[in-house]
Amino acid sequence: MSKVVTMGEIMLRLSTPNFEKFIQADEFDINYGGGEANVAVSLANYGHDAEFVTAVPANEIGECAVAALRKYNVGTKNIARCGERLGIYYLESGSSVRPSKVVYDRAHSSISTATEKDFDFDRIFEGADWFHFTGITPALSDSAAELTRQALIAAKKHGVTVSVDLNFRKKLWSSEKAQSVMKGLMQYVDVCIGNEEDAELVLGYKPGKTDVTSGELELAGYKSIFEQMVKDYGFKYCVSSLRESHSASDNGWSACIYKSETGEFYHSKKYRLHPIVDRVGGGDSFAGGVICGLLDGKDFKDALEFGVAASALKHTIPGDFNFASRKEVDTLAGGDASGRVQR
């Protein structure tokens, strides 16, 4: 199996139980997660050698986050102990017409203050096949953006394939700041993953008349912007998830991919996700599935179908991490969505 490195922030997640609003809750459910950590767990679950790079405080809460990764076979030897605190996010899970809400408490977290001196990137990327990061990490601070750039330089020095999930977070930075930072990092990227909002706010591309709120998708618009992105940045693959949000509990879910070498554009099968148990981490499970498929040597269309099926299953699983097995993903991707009891 392949060696994959991901780098970002792992946070303590405190979520209201039973779809309660914050004001109702007398307790919180505890999980750990974060964009790149979620991808690492998915890839480790599929049997790849997944290493996660981050910084956590040298205290018991930091070690709890590390233990959560170790539990699911993610490598943690490149996690630095430094900084003041572990980031926290509070989640109020939505239902039906009520959207989910997230409140961040992650200022001055360990990874946001870490520097290149806290990591040996030459050692980290030695023998690595793939590096994955997201637009969340550079958004944390200027030093985190520089740390990401240094990691990318080292990854390319070692001939590592690089993927990014653009992941725009308006509570972390503006579109203007995102574009000023992220456009400069795209030179290192081979596989660009995102959605229509990310493409517009992070890189400035608008996919036609798509309106995810109404569920209207114009696939020709995606092909057009993929062609522009490949022309501007030389990506090998452009990938977009396609979420049709009918309500917080009812989504349509599919994806599309563009292969620059051949100019082929492919739209996956679509799943109806209803009812949704937990959509947080859905995009990360999709990225992890696509990366797994490409690393396994699947045809790019089959890799996309694996990622879409993996993410569809994640929406049925509480918490940030996707625990769906390869067999479960392959079964769903193969057309069995019956949900029948397995005996």
C-alpha positions in Angstrom: 0.0 0.0 0.0 1.0 3.6 -0.5 2.4 6.1 2.0 0.2 9.2 2.3 1.0 12.3 4.4 -1.7 14.8 5.4 -1.1 18.0 7.4 -3.6 20.2 9.2 -5.4 20.8 12.5 -7.1 18.2 14.6 -9.7 19.7 16.9 -11.9 18.6 19.8 -15.5 18.5 18.6 -18.3 19.2 21.1 -21.7 18.5 19.5 -25.2 18.6 20.9 -26.9 15.2 21.2 -30.1 14.2 19.5 -30.1 17.2 17.2 -30.7 19.6 20.1 -30.0 23.3 19.7 -27.2 24.8 21.7 -29.6 26.5 24.1 -31.2 23.1 24.9 -28.1 21.1 25.5 -27.0 20.1 29.0 -24.1 18.0 27.7 -22.0 17.6 24.6 -20.8 14.5 22.7 -17.1 14.4 22.3 -15.3 13.5 19.1 -12.0 14.6 17.4 -11.7 15.6 13.8 -10.5 18.1 11.2 -10.2 18.1 7.4 -6.8 16.5 6.9 -7.1 14.2 9.9 -10.4 12.9 8.5 -8.7 12.0 5.2 -5.9 10.3 7.0 -8.3 8.1 9.0 -10.2 7.2 5.8 -6.9 6.2 4.0 -5.7 4.2 7.0 -9.0 2.5 7.2 -8.6 1.4 3.5 -5.2 -0.1 4.3 -2.8 2.7 3.2 0.1 3.9 5.4 -1.4 7.3 6.5 0.8 9.8 8.4 -0.7 12.9 9.9 1.4 16.0 10.6 0.2 18.6 13.1 1.0 20.3 16.4 -0.8 19.7 19.6 -0.2 21.2 23.1 1.9 19.1 25.5 -1.0 18.3 27.8 -3.6 15.6 28.4 -6.1 17.0 25.9 -3.5 17.1 23.1 -2.7 13.5 23.9 -6.4 12.6 23.7 -6.4 13.9 20.1 -3.3 11.9 19.3 -4.8 8.8 20.8 -7.9 9.2 18.7 -5.7 9.0 15.6 -3.7 6.1 16.8 -6.9 4.2 17.5 -7.6 4.1 13.8 -4.1 3.2 12.7 -3.0 6.7 11.6 0.8 7.4 12.1 1.4 10.1 14.7 5.2 10.1 14.9 5.3 13.5 13.1 3.0 15.3 15.5 4.8 18.1 17.3 4.1 19.0 20.9 4.1 22.8 21.1 1.9 25.8 21.4 -0.9 26.8 23.8 -4.0 24.8 23.1 -6.0 22.3 21.0 -8.6 24.0 18.8 -12.3 23.4 19.7 -15.4 23.5 17.5 -19.0 23.3 18.7 -21.6 21.7 16.5 -25.3 22.1 16.5 -26.6 19.4 14.1 -29.5 20.6 12.0 -32.5 18.7 10.9 -35.1 19.1 8.1 -35.3 22.9 7.3 -33.0 23.9 10.2 -29.3 24.1 9.2 -26.4 22.9 11.2 -24.3 25.5 12.9 -20.6 25.6 13.9 -18.9 27.8 16.4 -15.1 27.9 16.3 -12.9 28.3 19.4 -9.5 27.7 17.7 -7.6 31.0 18.0 -4.0 30.5 19.0 -4.2 26.8 18.6 -0.9 24.9 18.4 -0.9 24.3 14.6 -1.7 28.0 14.0 1.5 29.1 15.8 3.8 26.2 14.6 6.7 26.9 12.2 8.9 24.9 9.9 11.4 24.5 12.7 8.9 22.2 14.5 9.0 19.6 11.7 11.6 17.8 9.6 9.9 17.8 6.2 12.7 16.0 4.4 12.3 13.1 6.8 8.5 13.3 6.7 8.3 13.1 2.9 11.0 10.5 2.4 9.4 7.5 0.7 6.0 9.2 0.5 3.7 8.8 -2.5 1.0 11.4 -1.8 0.5 14.6 0.2 -2.9 16.1 1.0 -3.7 19.4 2.5 -6.8 21.7 2.5 -7.5 25.4 2.3 -8.4 25.3 6.0 -4.8 25.1 7.3 -3.4 28.2 5.4 -6.5 30.1 6.7 -5.6 29.6 10.3 -2.8 32.2 10.4 0.0 33.7 8.3 2.5 31.3 9.9 0.3 28.3 9.1 0.1 29.5 5.5 3.9 29.7 5.3 4.2 26.3 7.0 1.9 24.8 4.3 4.1 26.4 1.6 7.2 24.9 3.1 5.6 21.5 3.3 4.6 21.7 -0.4 8.1 22.7 -1.5 9.5 19.7 0.4 6.8 17.3 -1.0 7.7 18.3 -4.6 11.4 18.0 -3.8 10.7 14.4 -3.0 8.5 13.8 -6.1 5.3 13.4 -4.1 1.9 13.7 -5.8 -0.1 16.6 -4.1 -3.8 17.0 -3.7 -5.7 19.9 -2.2 -9.3 20.2 -1.0 -10.0 24.0 -1.4 -12.4 24.0 1.6 -13.2 27.7 1.9 -14.2 28.7 5.5 -15.7 32.2 5.7 -15.3 32.3 9.5 -11.5 32.0 9.1 -10.8 34.4 6.2 -12.2 36.4 3.4 -12.4 35.4 -0.2 -9.8 38.1 -1.1 -7.3 36.8 1.5 -8.0 33.2 0.4 -7.3 34.0 -3.2 -4.1 35.9 -2.4 -2.7 32.9 -0.5 -4.2 29.9 -2.3 -3.5 30.9 -5.9 0.2 30.9 -5.0 0.1 27.4 -3.7 -1.6 25.9 -6.7 1.7 25.5 -8.6 2.5 22.6 -6.4 -0.9 20.8 -6.8 -1.6 17.8 -9.1 -5.2 17.0 -8.0 -7.6 19.8 -7.1 -10.7 18.9 -5.2 -13.5 21.2 -4.1 -17.1 22.3 -4.8 -18.6 25.1 -6.7 -18.4 27.6 -3.7 -14.8 26.7 -3.1 -13.8 27.2 -6.8 -15.4 30.6 -6.8 -14.3 32.0 -3.5 -10.8 30.4 -3.3 -9.7 30.6 -7.0 -12.3 32.9 -8.6 -14.1 30.4 -11.0 -17.9 30.4 -11.2 -19.5 27.2 -12.6 -22.3 28.5 -14.8 -25.8 28.7 -13.4 -25.3 26.2 -10.6 -27.4 26.9 -7.5 -27.0 24.2 -4.8 -29.7 25.7 -2.7 -32.3 25.1 -5.3 -30.6 21.8 -6.4 -30.0 23.2 -9.9 -26.7 21.9 -11.4 -25.3 22.9 -14.8 -22.6 20.3 -15.5 -21.4 22.1 -18.6 -20.3 24.9 -16.3 -18.1 22.6 -14.3 -16.4 21.2 -17.4 -15.7 24.8 -18.5 -14.1 25.9 -15.3 -12.1 22.6 -15.0 -10.6 23.4 -18.4 -9.7 26.9 -17.3 -8.2 25.6 -14.1 -6.1 23.1 -15.9 -4.9 25.8 -18.3 -4.0 28.1 -15.5 -2.4 25.7 -13.0 -1.6 22.4 -14.9 -3.7 20.1 -12.7 -3.8 16.5 -13.7 -7.3 16.1 -12.3 -10.0 18.5 -11.2 -12.7 17.1 -9.0 -15.9 18.6 -7.6 -18.5 17.2 -5.2 -22.0 18.0 -6.2 -24.4 18.5 -3.2 -28.0 19.3 -3.8 -29.3 20.6 -0.5 -33.0 20.0 -0.4 -32.9 20.3 3.4 -30.5 19.6 6.2 -31.8 16.0 6.3 -32.2 15.4 2.5 -29.4 15.9 0.0 -28.6 14.7 -3.5 -25.0 13.6 -3.7 -22.8 13.0 -6.7 -19.5 14.3 -8.2 -17.6 15.1 -11.4 -14.0 14.8 -12.5 -11.9 16.1 -15.4 -8.8 14.3 -16.6 -6.5 16.9 -18.2 -4.4 14.3 -20.2 -7.4 13.2 -22.3 -9.9 16.1 -21.8 -12.5 13.6 -20.5 -15.2 14.8 -18.2 -17.3 12.3 -16.1 -20.3 12.7 -13.8 -20.9 10.0 -11.2 -24.1 8.3 -10.2 -26.2 10.2 -7.8 -27.3 9.1 -4.3 -30.2 10.4 -2.3 -28.9 11.0 1.3 -32.0 10.8 3.5 -32.1 11.0 6.4 -28.6 12.3 7.0 -27.1 11.3 10.3 -24.0 13.5 10.2 -22.7 15.5 7.2 -19.6 16.9 8.9 -16.6 15.2 7.3 -18.6 14.3 4.2 -16.3 16.2 1.9 -13.2 14.8 3.6 -14.5 11.2 3.2 -15.1 12.0 -0.5 -11.5 13.3 -0.9 -10.1 10.3 0.9 -12.1 7.9 -1.3 -11.0 9.6 -4.5 -7.3 9.6 -3.3 -7.6 5.9 -2.4 -9.0 5.0 -5.8 -6.3 6.9 -7.6 -3.6 5.4 -5.4 -5.0 1.9 -6.1 -4.6 2.5 -9.8 -8.3 2.5 -10.5 -9.6 4.2 -13.7 -10.3 7.8 -12.8 -14.1 7.2 -13.3 -14.0 4.3 -10.9 -11.9 6.3 -8.4 -14.6 9.0 -8.5 -17.4 6.4 -7.9 -15.4 5.0 -5.0 -15.1 8.5 -3.4 -18.8 9.3 -3.9 -19.9 6.0 -2.4 -17.5 6.4 0.5 -18.9 9.8 1.3 -22.5 8.6 0.9 -21.8 6.1 3.6 -20.1 8.6 5.8 -23.4 10.6 6.0 -24.8 7.7 7.9 -22.0 7.6 10.5 -21.9 10.0 13.5 -18.6 11.9 14.1 -16.0 13.4 11.8 -14.3 10.1 10.8 -15.5 7.7 8.1 -15.4 4.1 9.3 -16.9 2.5 6.2 -14.8 -0.5 5.0 -13.5 -1.1 1.5 -16.0 -3.9 1.1 -18.9 -1.6 2.1 -17.8 1.1 -0.3 -17.3 -1.3 -3.1 -20.7 -2.9 -2.5 -22.5 0.5 -2.6 -20.4 1.7 -5.6 -21.3 -1.6 -7.4 -25.0 -0.7 -7.1 -26.3 -2.3 -3.9 -27.9 0.5 -1.9 -30.6 -1.8 -0.4 -29.4 -1.4 3.1 -30.5 -5.0 3.8 -29.3 -6.6 7.1 -26.0 -8.5 6.6 -26.2 -11.9 8.3 
